[in-house]
Amino acid sequence: MAGLTRYGDFWGRIPETAGRVFWVAPSASYTVAGRAYSASDDNDGRDPRRALLTVDRAWNLVTANAGDVIVLLPGTHSPSASIAADVAGVTMMGLPSGRGNFLRQKASIAAVTGDQNINVTAANIEIAYLHFIPVTEDTAIDFTDAADNLHIHHCSFDMATPAAGTGTKGIEALSGASNVLIDNCYFESDGAQGEGIACGAIVDSLIEDCIFMLSAGSWAAAMSVLGAGADRIAIRRCHFYCSGTAITVAILGAALTGANCVFITECRFSDLCTTAVDTFGTADAELAENYQLGVGATDGGVLITAIT
């Protein structure tokens, strides 16, 4: 099997880094390159053949701002408690094939009872190529105002498996952070869940190329921007789809205090979205090139020209 000192089975799949790479297996017994190995937190985790057993152990080994990478091998990782992403500059990722299928990634982080899957409390963290299953009435990834420059991409969020609960969310900002980038993520809901993305009071941030899919029931709000302090948030090329069911509000805004603080462009909304953009104050948001689809429409959809 190719080791990490040359190009081989795994090295070509992880990002270039000046730091160390720590491997985490989904179970005590796992397979790499056709051979069985035993994972343990007593391993050093520096080779896929010596993988760690828990994600928490990997976070305890990484060094701040050194370019370290945590790679989760394919399978379901089931932490016993919320993962504390509290070391700045770390990348945590699944192992994609190419860019990975962001509708359903191969490495999963299962629900943590009564807590979020990951709590980000440090800057310059990247989370990628992972599938999340939040627990009912909690969040897959939440982050605090210390999580500046957070980047979440090519992740999938299963909000259909948990029982319905408006507190069940995909990504939630607990307080303001700056320069947050969320892109190429997929949020699947089956009814009365909370938002796929709850922006909170983030600033100077971008959400783009995300898909929100409703398969059953009624989704009150697929995305929200709520609270004073939110400013300079760009939302572009996001798609909101539902079949035979309704998304009540696709993008919900409320209690914002800054004029022209949210920019919504090039988004697409299913015909079954009752309201595409709602509750923003008249001066809160700027809109351009957003369309609502029509069943069998031949006109390319209806241009959204106002907040309802």
Secondary structure as the mmCIF struct_conf table of DSSP 4:
data_model
#
loop_
_struct_conf.conf_type_id
_struct_conf.id
_struct_conf.beg_label_comp_id
_struct_conf.beg_label_asym_id
_struct_conf.beg_label_seq_id
_struct_conf.end_label_comp_id
_struct_conf.end_label_asym_id
_struct_conf.end_label_seq_id
TURN_TY1_P TURN_TY1_P1 LEU A 4 THR A 5
BEND BEND1 ARG A 6 GLY A 8
TURN_TY1_P TURN_TY1_P2 ASP A 9 PHE A 10
HELX_RH_3T_P HELX_RH_3T_P1 TRP A 11 ARG A 13
BEND BEND2 ILE A 14 ILE A 14
BEND BEND3 ALA A 18 GLY A 19
STRN STRN1 VAL A 21 VAL A 24
BEND BEND4 PRO A 26 ALA A 28
STRN STRN2 SER A 29 VAL A 32
TURN_TY1_P TURN_TY1_P3 ALA A 33 GLY A 34
STRN STRN3 ARG A 35 SER A 38
TURN_TY1_P TURN_TY1_P4 ASP A 41 ASP A 42
BEND BEND5 ASN A 43 ASN A 43
BEND BEND6 ARG A 46 ASP A 47
HELX_RH_3T_P HELX_RH_3T_P2 PRO A 48 ARG A 50
STRN STRN4 LEU A 52 LEU A 52
BEND BEND7 LEU A 53 LEU A 53
HELX_RH_AL_P HELX_RH_AL_P1 VAL A 55 LEU A 61
TURN_TY1_P TURN_TY1_P5 ALA A 64 GLY A 67
STRN STRN5 VAL A 69 LEU A 72
HELX_LH_PP_P HELX_LH_PP_P1 LEU A 73 LEU A 73
BEND BEND8 PRO A 74 PRO A 74
STRN STRN6 GLY A 75 HIS A 77
BEND BEND9 SER A 80 ALA A 81
STRN STRN7 ILE A 83 ALA A 85
BEND BEND10 VAL A 87 VAL A 87
TURN_TY1_P TURN_TY1_P6 ALA A 88 GLY A 89
STRN STRN8 THR A 91 GLY A 94
BEND BEND11 SER A 97 SER A 97
TURN_TY1_P TURN_TY1_P7 GLY A 98 ARG A 99
TURN_TY1_P TURN_TY1_P8 PHE A 102 LEU A 103
BEND BEND12 ARG A 104 ARG A 104
BEND BEND13 LYS A 106 LYS A 106
STRN STRN9 ALA A 107 ILE A 109
STRN STRN10 VAL A 112 VAL A 112
TURN_TY1_P TURN_TY1_P9 THR A 113 GLY A 114
STRN STRN11 ASP A 115 ASP A 115
BEND BEND14 ASN A 117 ASN A 117
STRN STRN12 ILE A 118 VAL A 120
BEND BEND15 ALA A 122 ASN A 124
STRN STRN13 GLU A 126 ALA A 128
BEND BEND16 TYR A 129 TYR A 129
STRN STRN14 HIS A 131 PHE A 132
HELX_LH_PP_P HELX_LH_PP_P2 PRO A 134 VAL A 135
TURN_TY1_P TURN_TY1_P10 THR A 136 GLU A 137
BEND BEND17 ASP A 138 ASP A 138
STRN STRN15 THR A 139 PHE A 143
TURN_TY1_P TURN_TY1_P11 ASP A 145 ALA A 146
TURN_TY1_P TURN_TY1_P12 ASP A 148 ASN A 149
STRN STRN16 HIS A 151 HIS A 153
BEND BEND18 HIS A 154 HIS A 154
STRN STRN17 SER A 156 MET A 159
BEND BEND19 ALA A 160 PRO A 162
HELX_LH_PP_P HELX_LH_PP_P3 ALA A 163 ALA A 164
TURN_TY1_P TURN_TY1_P13 THR A 166 GLY A 167
STRN STRN18 LYS A 169 ALA A 173
BEND BEND20 LEU A 174 SER A 175
STRN STRN19 SER A 178 SER A 178
BEND BEND21 ASN A 179 ASN A 179
STRN STRN20 LEU A 181 ASP A 183
BEND BEND22 ASN A 184 ASN A 184
STRN STRN21 TYR A 186 SER A 189
BEND BEND23 GLY A 191 ALA A 192
BEND BEND24 GLY A 196 GLY A 196
STRN STRN22 ILE A 197 ALA A 198
TURN_TY1_P TURN_TY1_P14 GLY A 200 ALA A 201
STRN STRN23 VAL A 203 GLU A 208
BEND BEND25 ASP A 209 ASP A 209
STRN STRN24 ILE A 211 LEU A 214
BEND BEND26 ALA A 216 GLY A 217
STRN STRN25 SER A 218 LEU A 226
BEND BEND27 GLY A 227 GLY A 227
TURN_TY1_P TURN_TY1_P15 ALA A 228 GLY A 229
STRN STRN26 ASP A 231 ARG A 236
BEND BEND28 ARG A 237 ARG A 237
STRN STRN27 HIS A 239 CYS A 242
BEND BEND29 SER A 243 THR A 245
STRN STRN28 ALA A 246 ALA A 254
BEND BEND30 ALA A 255 ALA A 255
BEND BEND31 GLY A 258 GLY A 258
TURN_TY1_P TURN_TY1_P16 ALA A 259 ASN A 260
STRN STRN29 VAL A 262 THR A 265
BEND BEND32 GLU A 266 GLU A 266
STRN STRN30 ARG A 268 PHE A 269
TURN_TY1_P TURN_TY1_P17 ASP A 271 LEU A 272
STRN STRN31 CYS A 273 ASP A 278
BEND BEND33 THR A 279 THR A 279
TURN_TY1_P TURN_TY1_P18 THR A 282 ASP A 284
STRN STRN32 ALA A 285 ALA A 288
BEND BEND34 GLU A 289 GLU A 289
STRN STRN33 TYR A 291 GLN A 292
TURN_TY1_P TURN_TY1_P19 VAL A 295 GLY A 296
BEND BEND35 THR A 298 GLY A 300
STRN STRN34 VAL A 302 LEU A 303
BEND BEND36 ALA A 306 ALA A 306
#
